[in-house]
Amino acid sequence: MLYHLLYPLHEVFSVFNVFRYITFRTAAATLTALFLSFLVGPWIIDRLSKLRVGQPIREIGPDHQDKAGTPTMGGLLILLSLLVSTLLWSDLGNRLVWTVVGLTLGYGILGFIDDYRKVTRSNSDGIRARTKFFWQCVLALGVALVIYTDPGFDRELAVPFFKDFTPNLGVLYVPLAAFIIVAASNGVNLTDGLDGLAIGPVMIAAGTFLILAYAAGHAGIAEYLGIKSISGAGQLTIFCGALVGGGLGFLWFNASPAQLFMGDVGSLALGGALGTIAVLIRQEILLAVVGGIFVVETLSVIIQVASFKLTGKRVFLMAPIHHHYEQLGWPEQKIVVRFWIISIILALVALSSLKLR
């Protein structure tokens, strides 16, 4: 919005020429989302507390009864700062921006309904798992079809570390893209179990995709790095920057001991946003590297369930895997920081793959 309002003034006042630069608007979006979170955060916490929107604690699992009643639905704070900042600083004529904004809103609404049912029923059961998964798939397939039917869409799949191996999936790309979006959403949702655990890797992944989106949107850089050049992808750096800023603002209140929990309204939406960005900039497989923590958390649940059903035995003391380490006696803060460190390492590995081909 500000881009459309202020940039045309550069013909009269040259200082407004700065609004043409994506780097400037990305930095501005990051700071806007951060300060908006600081400004609105206390009010949201107060309102959720008065509405008694407290987090139900599962009876089975680690003892977190001290967290019972802590306001959930904190993802509303992230989404508010993220979307307002994105709409203020991005080019609103960009189809990629609206694609990721639409998916984020859709998953956010789904997560809100799930959270609302949990708090109104005072237990940890929200929407039925099958129902939630169905609507995740519907929304993801809708986005995948929009991307696939775009006239400029390249159906070749980019494979990290292999320059000349780019298989053309044709129409099979649609279910693949939908799978990536749904898997990313559920991966972040499963990771959101400790104070600050999920938002750290989300911000690290968003920062990594900020760099990748800028490279994909710049024809010269894309050609130099040997990655797919995507028209308009540079505008996604503004979304990623706003996500980093909103995440930092949320972490201010979510750091242990948390004053606010993310809830499904945040985890489903943010995971879906990361998956959508990966698809839009054609770094689908690289998301598994950048979001390695989310992959491991998801696999730990799949392995645990499969092992128990097939053999009657559990592989982990508890799943997702961050609870396994809790059962081993690791302090919560140690688990969170170490998972963040691993996320940073994986982000650096992903970025290095741009030249290791």
N, C-alpha and C positions, 0 to 999 in steps of 0.2 A: 504493500500500500504506500509506504513512504517512498519507495523507489519510484512509483508512478507519479506521486505528487511532487517530489523534490527534484528528481533528476532532470525533468524538462527545464527547470530554472537555470541549468548550467549555461544556457545561451545568454543569460543576462548576468548571472553571478557565477564566475568560474569555480568558486569553492564547491558548488554542488556537483561538479564533475566527478567528485570522489564517489558518488553513489553508483557510478557505472561499474565499479570494481567489486567483483564477487568477494574478494578477500576482505575488503572493508565491511561489506554488509554481513559477512559471516562473523567477523569479530563483534560487530554491533549486535547481531542476533544472539550471540553467546552471552554477552553482557546484559542484554535486555531480559533474556530468560532468567539469568541468575538473579538480577536485582528484583525482578517481578516475583520470583520465588521467595526471596527474603521479605518482600513487602506483604505478600498475600499469605505466606505460610502460617504465621501466628493466628491470623483470622480463621483460616481453614481448620487448624488444630482446635481452636476454641469452639468453632461451630460443630465440628464432628464430636467433640467431647460432650457438648451440651445435648446433642442429639443421641448420645450414648451409642455411637457407631463404633463399638469396641471390637477388638479382634477375638473371635472364639478360639480357644486353645484345644487341640486334640487331646483326649485323655490318654491315648497310646503314643508313647514316644518320649523324647527328652523332657525334663521338667522345666517348662517355661511358664508356669503359672504366675510368675512375677510380671509377665507381659500381658496377662489377661486384662482386657479393658482398654489397652492402648488403642487409640483411634486408628482405624484402617481406612481404606479408600484414599490413601495419600497419593495414589497415582493421579488423582484429580489435579493436584498441585503441579505435577510434572506436565500433564497434558495441557493445562491452562497456559503455563509459561511457554511450553514448546510451540503450541499452535498460534498463540497470539504473536509471539516473536517471529515465527515463520511467515505469517501473513503480513506482518509489518515490513519485513525486510526483503522478501523474495519477490521475484517477478511472477505476478499472479496470472500471467498469460502462459506460464510454463505447464505443460501437461504432466510432466513427471512429478512436480510438486503436488499437484492436486491428486495424483494417483496415490502417493504415500500418505498424504493428509487424509484422504478418504478411507484408506484401509486402517489407519491409526484410529480414526474416529469410530469406525465400525467395530473394531476389536475393543476399543475403550468402552463403548456402550454395552457390549456383551459382557465384559468384565464387571462393569458397574452393576448390571442386573444380578450377576453371580454374587458379588459382594453384598448387595442389598438383601438378597435372600438369606445369606449367612447371618448377617447381624440382626435381621428381624426375627429369625427363627432361633437365634442364640445358640447355634451350633456351627460346625465347620463344613456342613453340607450345603452347597448352593445349587446351581443348575445341575441337572443330571449330566454325568460325564459324556454320555452319548449325544445328548442334545447340544451341549457346548461344542463338542467336536464337530457335529454336523454343521453348525452355523459358522464355525471357523473355516471349514472346508468350502462352504458356499461363498463366503466373502473372498477367500483366497483364490478360488477358481474364477470368480468375477474379475479380480485384478489381473490374474494370469491371462485371461482372454483379452482384456483391454490391452495389455502389453503385447500379446502375440499378434493381434490384428492391426497393430500400428503399421502403417505403410513402410516405415523405415526400420522395422525390426529385423535383426540379424539372427537367424535360427541356429547359428553355430555356437556350440558350448565352449567356453573358455576353460581350459584345464590348467591349474597352477603347475609351474615348473616344466611345462611342455609347450614349446612355442608353436610347433607345427601340428599338434594333435588337437583339432577343433571339430569334433563330430557334429554333423547336422542332424538334430533330433526331429525336425519337422513338427508335426502336431503333438508329438510326445512331450514337447517342451512345456505344454500347458499343465499337465499333471505334475511334472517335475517342479515347476515354479510354485504351484499351489502347495506341494509337499514341503518345499523349503520355507515358505511363509508360515505354514501351520507348525512345522517342527521348531522353527525359531521362537515362535510365540510360546509354545508349550515348554521349550527349554528354559526360557527366562522365568516362566511361571514356576517350574520345579526348583529353580535356583533360589527363588525368593523365600528363604526360610530362616535367615539370620539377619540381624541388624546390619544393614549396609552391604550384605553379600551380593545381591543381584544388581544393584545400581552401579557398583564399581565396574564389573565387566561390561555392563551396558554402555557406560560412558567411554570405556577404552575401545570397545567395538565401534561406537559412533565416531570417535576421534580418528580411528583407522579408516573408516569409510568416508570420512570427510576428505582425507587425503586422496583416496582412491576415486571419489566422485569428481574432485577437482581435476585429477589427471585425465579421467575419462572424458570430461567436458572440454578439455583443451586439446585440440587436434594435434598440435606440435608435440606436446608432452606424451600424448597417447601413442603417437607414431614412434617416438623415441623409446618408450618403454615396451612397445609391442603389445599393447592392450587395445581393446575395442574402443573406438572413439564414438561417444554417444552424444548426439546433439541435445543440448540443454541440460546435460547431467551436472554441469557446474552449479546450477541452482540448488541441487541437493546438498551441497556443502553448507548452505545456509540452514537447512533443516537439521543436518548433523550437528552444526555448531549450536543451534538452539537446544538440541537434545542434550549436548554436553553441559550447557549452561543450566538448563532446567534440572538435570541430574545432580549437578553440584549443589544447587539450591535445596533440592530435596534431601541430599545427603547431610546437609547442615542439621536437619531435624531427624534424620533417620539413623545417624551414627549412634552407636551403643552408649548409653541405653536409649533406645529409640523413643521419640515423642510421637512418631507417626509411622505407620506401616504402609507399604506400597499397595497391597491388595491386588486382586485380579484386574481391576480397572487400569492399573499401571503395567503390571507384568505382561498381560496378554497384548496390550497395545504396543508397548515398547519392543517386545520380541517380534511382533508382526511388522513393525516399522523397519527393524533391522533386516528382516527377511525380504521385505519389499525393496528396500534400497539395494540389497545385494543382487536381486533379480534385475532391477532397472539399470544398474551399471554393469551388468553381465559379469559379476564376480560371485556367482552362485556357490561354486565349490569352495572358494576361498573363505566363505562365511563359516564353514566347518572348522577352519583353522583359527580365524579371528575369534569365533565364539566357541572355542574348544571346551571351555568350562561348561557351557550349556549342553554340549554334546555328551560330555562325561556324566553330568547330572542325569540326563535323560537315559543314557545307556545303563546307569546303575539301577534305575527303577525297572527297566525292561529285563535286565539280567536277574534282578531279585525276584520279580514276579514269575519269570520263566523257570528259574531254578526251583522255586517253592512248589510250583504246579507240577513240574516233571519229577522232582526227587523228594519233595517234602522238606528240603533243607534250604537255608538262606546263605547267600554268598557274603552279604554284608550284615553287620550288626543291625543296621537300619538304613533304609533308602528314603530319599536321595542321599548321595554319598556324603554330603556335609554333615548329616546326622550320624553317619557311621563314625566319623572322626569325633563328634561330640560324645558318642558312647565310649570311645577309646579314652576319653578324659581330656581332649584338647580344649583349651579355653575358646570361647566363641570368637573373641577378637583375633586370636591366632589363626583360626580357620579362615576368617574373612580376609585378613591381610595376605595370607599365603595364596589364597585363590586370586586375589588382585594381582599379586606378583606373577603368578602363572599366566594370567590374562595379558599382562604387559609383554611377557616373553613371547606368547603366541602372536600378539599383534606385530611384534618386530619380525618374527618368522614370516608372517603373511606379507609384510611390506618388502622383505628381502626377496620374496618369490618373484617380484616384478622384474628383477634383473637375472635371477637364477633360472634361465630357460635354455 
